[in-house]
Amino acid sequence: MATSFVQAYYPIEKITAQVRDQWNILLWSQAGDPLPTQKAQALNLLHQDVCEEYTYSVPSDDNIFTIAQDFTAVSVSCDRDFDEGHPAGSDLGDVIAFYSVSCYPFIRSGQKDTYDWTTQKEDFSDWFLSRKDPRWSPVYKKVSELSSDDMVLLGPSLRHSCLLAKLRLLKRPSGKGAFSFRIGLTDTQGKSYEANRISMDF
């Protein structure tokens, strides 16, 4: 039995980027040891993930882990002109989609509202989404359209390492050859996490 849905929080130590193919970039979070109980309980209170009048029944194989950081911004830029409207170094948020999942809508509803994955037409086929748990809702927007609520309790985490999100190019760059991408995330404490630069050939 538990008094919250999230059972443990793993603080991110770094984020790494990986090219999946010419359209998709995977963002992995590498985390340290779980937060101590007092800090975890503070995050449960922050997320309103507290069952004061009842306990949440947790099957032995269904413990929920997530990352400790919530985010406020995602930035993506390129070392070359992406197209006429996106010169080198400019923000590419309007031509890149962000895919992830979050349990925040479920928690915010008092653990009542679940998501019907049969209605989702976008490609959430990556292994971290393959279970399509109705307690986790999809986060799918252009990077430029993400709100702070969209970036709360992203995951789900597999303890020390998890696929945090997928970035998908919505169009190809106008040029040919290698393009180097810079990806950064900012958490609610103002700390920045910059992934390793990656190169994609077009």
Buried (B, 14 or more C-beta within 10 A) or exposed (E): EBEBBBBBBBBBEEBBBEBEEEBBBBBBBBBEEBBEEEEBBEBBEEBEBBBEEEEBEBEEEEEBBBBBBBBBBBBBBBBBBBBEEBEEEEBBBEBBBBBBBBBBBBBBEEBEEBBEBEEBEEBBEBEBBEEBBEBBBBBBBBBBEBEEEBBBBBBBBEEBEBBBBBBBBEEBBEEEEEBEBBBBBBBEEEEEBBBEEBEBEE
